[in-house]
Amino acid sequence: MGTIRVGTCGFCEGHAKYYRDFDAIEVQQTFYRILQEKTLERWREEAPGGFTFAVKAFQGVTHPPNSPTWRRSNVKPGREVGLLRPTSEVLHFWRLTLREAEILGARFILIQLPRSFRESEESFANAEKFFARIDRGGFEIAVELRGWSEKGIKRFVREFDVIDVTDPLVRIPLHNGETNYHRLHGRYENGRIIYRHSYGDGELQKIRERVLGWNRGEGFVFFNNSDMCRDARRFRAMVKEM
């Protein structure tokens, strides 16, 4: 039976308390903004030994210039950003993400792709060129694909040797690695994510059973719903009871 590490997508409380409550964090700020190195250095210094950082890749790697997420950025997007296109801008933003992950001593880089990254041969061709050109820096790369078929996801994660990010209440991971990476956004209605959701005890127990059942090594579970701090604490308590 593998181990489960629990955290949230972004700091949901003060850093000192967070480091006591959880053993992993998916840093969200790196998606929206380019952060100062001294900020990242401080976060790493504050974290206890054994704590795991995952860095969400900057949106210039993944999201096109018309994405509403750019409104929160401290960078103005060029016309050729996003969608893993192997452009000089995308590759530049990947190098910045890589540097941030290095400073934090992160284990993972998360690439969260928007629905506009459609399941198509064009997307595969862009991804093939992107992954052929980037330096992975020794980090494990986790990819969340939205709106893709299981066949397309399986082909993507195998071709590019990445971790398939899943919601354990929705489907099983389709990669072959020892480590699983899960994100819990809330509930789903007509294909839309409803982030305003609190997980019931039954849902958390089902998540625990599935994550443990799929695990050969380590499973990382990151909550990203409106009640993420409370739900992640409850889930971690369930995991500790085992």
C-alpha positions in Angstrom: 0.0 0.0 0.0 1.4 3.4 -1.0 1.3 6.6 1.0 -1.0 9.6 0.5 0.2 13.2 0.8 -2.4 15.9 1.1 -2.5 19.6 0.3 -4.4 22.4 -1.4 -4.0 24.3 -4.7 -2.6 27.5 -3.3 -2.0 28.4 0.4 -5.5 28.4 2.0 -4.2 29.8 5.3 -1.1 31.4 6.8 2.1 29.7 5.7 3.3 28.7 9.2 -0.1 27.1 10.0 -0.3 25.5 6.5 3.1 23.8 7.0 1.9 22.3 10.2 -1.4 21.1 8.8 -0.3 19.7 5.4 2.7 18.0 3.8 2.4 19.3 0.2 1.3 22.4 -1.7 0.5 23.1 -5.3 1.7 26.7 -5.8 -0.9 28.6 -7.8 0.7 32.0 -7.8 3.3 30.8 -10.4 0.5 30.3 -12.9 -0.8 33.9 -12.7 2.3 35.9 -12.1 6.1 35.8 -12.4 7.2 35.8 -8.7 10.3 37.3 -7.2 13.0 34.9 -6.4 13.3 36.1 -2.8 9.7 35.2 -2.2 10.2 31.7 -3.4 13.4 31.4 -1.4 11.6 32.4 1.8 8.8 29.9 1.2 11.4 27.1 0.8 13.3 28.2 3.9 10.0 28.3 6.0 8.9 24.8 4.9 9.8 21.8 7.1 11.9 18.9 5.9 10.0 16.4 3.8 7.5 19.0 2.6 6.6 18.7 -1.1 6.2 21.7 -3.5 4.4 21.4 -6.8 4.7 24.4 -9.1 1.9 25.2 -11.6 3.4 26.3 -14.9 3.0 29.9 -15.8 -0.1 30.5 -18.1 2.2 31.7 -20.9 3.0 28.0 -21.5 -0.6 26.8 -21.5 -3.2 29.5 -22.0 -3.8 31.6 -25.2 -3.8 35.4 -25.0 -7.7 35.6 -25.0 -7.9 33.5 -21.8 -9.6 35.5 -18.9 -6.8 34.3 -16.6 -4.5 36.9 -18.1 -6.4 39.6 -16.3 -4.7 38.6 -13.1 -1.2 38.5 -14.5 1.7 40.9 -14.1 2.8 40.1 -17.6 1.1 41.2 -20.9 0.6 38.2 -23.2 2.0 38.2 -26.7 0.1 36.7 -29.6 1.9 33.3 -29.6 1.6 32.3 -26.0 -0.1 29.1 -24.7 -1.3 25.8 -25.9 2.3 24.2 -25.7 3.1 25.9 -29.0 6.9 25.7 -29.5 7.2 29.4 -29.9 10.0 31.6 -28.4 7.5 33.1 -25.9 6.2 29.7 -24.7 9.7 28.4 -24.3 10.8 31.5 -22.5 7.9 31.2 -20.0 8.8 27.5 -19.5 12.3 28.5 -18.6 11.0 30.9 -16.0 8.7 28.2 -14.5 11.7 25.9 -14.4 13.7 28.5 -12.5 10.9 29.0 -10.0 10.7 25.2 -9.4 14.5 25.0 -8.9 14.4 27.8 -6.3 11.5 26.1 -4.4 13.2 22.7 -4.6 9.9 21.5 -6.1 9.2 17.9 -7.0 6.5 18.5 -9.6 5.6 20.9 -12.3 1.9 20.9 -13.2 0.9 21.8 -16.7 -2.9 22.5 -16.6 -4.2 22.9 -20.1 -7.4 24.7 -20.9 -10.3 23.3 -23.0 -9.1 25.3 -25.9 -6.2 22.8 -26.1 -8.3 20.4 -28.1 -7.8 16.7 -28.7 -6.3 17.0 -32.2 -3.3 16.2 -34.3 -2.3 19.9 -34.1 -2.2 19.7 -30.3 -0.1 16.5 -30.5 2.3 18.0 -33.0 2.7 21.1 -30.8 3.2 19.0 -27.7 5.7 16.8 -29.5 7.9 19.8 -30.5 7.4 21.4 -27.0 8.6 18.4 -25.1 11.4 17.7 -27.5 12.8 21.2 -26.9 12.3 21.8 -23.2 14.6 21.0 -20.4 12.7 19.0 -17.7 15.2 19.9 -15.1 14.8 16.6 -13.3 11.2 17.5 -12.3 8.2 15.2 -12.6 5.8 16.7 -15.0 2.0 16.3 -14.3 -0.5 17.2 -17.0 -4.2 17.9 -16.6 -6.1 17.6 -19.9 -9.7 18.9 -20.0 -12.4 17.5 -22.4 -10.2 14.7 -23.8 -11.2 11.1 -24.4 -9.5 8.4 -22.3 -7.9 7.1 -25.5 -6.4 10.6 -26.3 -5.2 11.0 -22.7 -3.5 7.6 -22.6 -1.7 8.4 -25.9 -0.6 11.8 -24.6 0.8 10.7 -21.3 2.6 7.7 -22.8 4.1 9.6 -25.7 5.4 12.4 -23.6 6.1 10.5 -20.4 4.1 12.6 -18.0 1.8 12.0 -15.0 -2.0 11.9 -15.9 -3.7 14.3 -13.4 -7.1 13.0 -12.4 -10.1 13.7 -10.1 -10.4 10.3 -8.4 -14.2 10.6 -8.3 -14.2 10.8 -12.1 -11.7 8.3 -13.5 -8.6 6.2 -12.9 -5.1 7.5 -13.9 -3.9 6.3 -17.3 -0.1 6.5 -16.9 2.1 3.7 -15.8 4.2 5.4 -13.1 4.7 4.9 -9.4 3.3 8.3 -8.5 -0.2 9.6 -8.9 -1.3 13.2 -8.8 -4.9 14.1 -8.1 -6.8 17.5 -8.2 -10.2 17.9 -6.6 -12.1 20.9 -8.0 -15.6 20.3 -6.6 -18.6 18.8 -8.4 -19.5 18.7 -12.1 -22.7 19.8 -13.9 -23.1 19.4 -17.6 -19.4 19.3 -18.1 -18.8 22.4 -16.0 -16.8 22.5 -12.8 -18.7 23.8 -9.8 -16.0 25.0 -7.4 -18.5 26.0 -4.7 -18.7 22.5 -3.1 -18.0 20.9 0.2 -17.1 17.2 0.1 -19.2 14.9 2.2 -17.7 12.1 4.4 -18.8 9.5 1.9 -17.1 11.3 -1.0 -13.9 11.6 1.0 -13.9 8.0 2.0 -14.4 7.0 -1.7 -11.5 9.2 -2.7 -9.3 7.6 0.0 -10.3 4.1 -1.1 -9.6 4.8 -4.8 -6.3 6.6 -4.3 -5.0 3.8 -2.1 -6.2 1.2 -4.5 -4.5 2.8 -7.4 -1.3 3.6 -5.5 1.9 1.6 -6.0 4.1 4.4 -4.6 2.9 7.8 -3.6 -0.4 9.6 -4.2 -0.7 13.4 -4.0 -4.2 14.8 -3.4 -4.7 18.5 -3.8 -8.0 20.2 -3.1 -9.1 23.1 -5.2 -12.7 23.7 -4.2 -14.3 26.6 -2.3 -14.0 24.7 1.0 -10.5 23.3 0.3 -8.8 24.0 3.6 -11.5 22.3 5.7 -12.0 19.4 3.3 -8.2 18.8 3.0 -7.8 18.7 6.8 -10.7 16.3 7.1 -9.2 14.1 4.4 -5.8 14.1 5.9 -7.3 13.1 9.3 -9.0 10.1 7.5 -5.7 9.1 5.9 -3.9 9.3 9.3 -6.5 7.0 10.8 -5.3 4.1 8.6 
